[in-house]
């Protein structure tokens, strides 16, 4: 029996939320800084129109935008946490099998890339951030 090198998380892990906080939208995609380390992969995905690399769970709650760590541990659940009121989203643009959404955050511009099959969830995500 072979064991995969990287565990696959097909279900959202049980992440701790603050008391009274609830989940609005859950996506499986990538959030990157257009000037950061992931910029080459992002450009390749946009050019080719296919996703390249691993995805993360992206959770929008009524208070925060969370990117779940690839290997969540007790006390170290999230790679990125933004106050939801400080994040705005542009409309999604389709590039082949990938939808890109430009976000403005406290860290500057960010790009969210998700598969086209999640189009309805992406629309809910954008509408929720525009409220």
C-alpha positions as CSV (number, residue, x, y, z in Angstrom):
1,X,0.0,0.0,0.0
2,X,1.5,3.4,-1.0
3,X,1.0,6.5,1.0
4,X,0.8,9.9,-0.8
5,X,3.6,12.3,-0.2
6,X,1.2,15.2,0.5
7,X,-2.0,14.4,2.3
8,X,-5.2,15.3,0.4
9,X,-7.8,17.3,2.3
10,X,-11.0,16.9,0.3
11,X,-13.0,18.1,3.3
12,X,-12.5,21.3,5.1
13,X,-10.8,20.5,8.4
14,X,-12.5,21.4,11.6
15,X,-11.0,24.9,12.1
16,X,-11.6,26.9,15.2
17,X,-13.7,30.1,14.8
18,X,-14.3,32.8,17.2
19,X,-17.4,32.6,19.4
20,X,-20.4,33.8,17.3
21,X,-18.5,33.7,14.0
22,X,-20.0,31.7,11.2
23,X,-18.9,30.6,7.7
24,X,-20.4,32.3,4.7
25,X,-18.4,31.0,1.7
26,X,-15.8,28.2,1.4
27,X,-13.6,27.9,-1.7
28,X,-10.7,25.7,-2.8
29,X,-8.2,27.8,-4.6
30,X,-5.0,29.9,-4.3
31,X,-4.5,33.4,-2.9
32,X,-1.2,35.0,-4.0
33,X,0.5,38.4,-4.0
34,X,1.0,39.5,-7.7
35,X,4.5,40.7,-6.8
36,X,5.4,37.9,-4.5
37,X,6.9,34.4,-4.9
38,X,3.8,33.0,-6.6
39,X,3.7,35.5,-9.5
40,X,5.3,33.2,-12.0
41,X,2.8,30.4,-11.3
42,X,0.0,32.9,-11.4
43,X,1.1,34.1,-14.8
44,X,1.5,30.6,-16.1
45,X,-2.0,29.6,-14.9
46,X,-3.5,32.7,-16.6
47,X,-1.6,32.1,-19.8
48,X,-2.3,28.3,-20.0
49,X,-5.8,28.6,-18.5
50,X,-5.3,25.7,-16.1
51,X,-4.4,25.5,-12.5
52,X,-0.9,24.5,-11.6
53,X,0.1,23.5,-8.0
54,X,-1.8,22.8,-4.8
55,X,-4.9,24.6,-3.6
56,X,-5.9,25.8,-0.2
57,X,-9.1,26.2,1.7
58,X,-10.3,29.8,1.6
59,X,-13.0,30.6,4.1
60,X,-15.0,33.8,4.3
61,X,-16.7,34.3,7.6
62,X,-18.9,37.1,8.8
63,X,-15.8,38.7,10.3
64,X,-12.6,37.4,8.5
65,X,-11.1,36.1,5.4
66,X,-9.0,33.0,6.2
67,X,-6.6,30.9,4.2
68,X,-6.1,27.5,6.0
69,X,-2.5,26.4,6.3
70,X,-1.6,23.4,4.2
71,X,-0.9,21.3,7.2
72,X,-3.0,22.8,10.0
73,X,-1.8,22.2,13.6
74,X,-3.1,23.2,16.9
75,X,-2.5,26.9,17.3
76,X,-1.3,27.3,13.7
77,X,-4.4,27.0,11.6
78,X,-4.2,29.8,9.1
79,X,-1.5,31.2,6.8
80,X,-3.5,34.4,6.1
81,X,-6.1,36.2,8.2
82,X,-7.6,39.5,7.0
83,X,-10.4,41.5,8.6
84,X,-13.2,41.2,6.2
85,X,-14.0,44.9,6.3
86,X,-10.6,45.7,4.9
87,X,-10.9,43.4,1.9
88,X,-12.6,44.3,-1.4
89,X,-13.0,42.2,-4.5
90,X,-13.3,43.0,-8.2
91,X,-15.3,41.0,-10.6
92,X,-14.0,37.6,-11.6
93,X,-12.4,37.1,-15.0
94,X,-12.3,33.7,-16.7
95,X,-9.0,32.4,-18.2
96,X,-9.7,28.9,-19.6
97,X,-10.5,26.7,-16.6
98,X,-9.4,29.3,-14.0
99,X,-11.3,32.3,-12.6
100,X,-9.2,35.1,-11.2
101,X,-10.5,37.7,-8.7
102,X,-8.4,40.7,-7.8
103,X,-8.6,41.6,-4.1
104,X,-7.4,44.7,-2.3
105,X,-6.2,43.8,1.2
106,X,-4.2,45.4,4.1
107,X,-1.1,43.7,2.6
108,X,-1.8,45.3,-0.8
109,X,-3.2,43.6,-4.0
110,X,-3.9,39.9,-3.9
111,X,-5.1,37.5,-6.6
112,X,-7.5,34.7,-5.9
113,X,-7.5,31.9,-8.5
114,X,-10.2,29.2,-8.4
115,X,-11.4,26.5,-10.9
116,X,-14.3,27.5,-13.1
117,X,-16.5,24.7,-11.7
118,X,-16.8,26.9,-8.5
119,X,-18.2,29.8,-10.5
120,X,-21.4,30.1,-8.3
121,X,-19.3,30.1,-5.1
122,X,-17.0,32.7,-6.5
123,X,-20.0,34.9,-7.3
124,X,-21.2,34.5,-3.7
125,X,-17.7,35.3,-2.4
126,X,-17.6,38.6,-4.5
127,X,-21.1,39.7,-3.5
128,X,-20.3,39.0,0.2
129,X,-17.2,41.2,0.1
130,X,-19.0,44.0,-1.7
131,X,-21.7,44.3,1.1
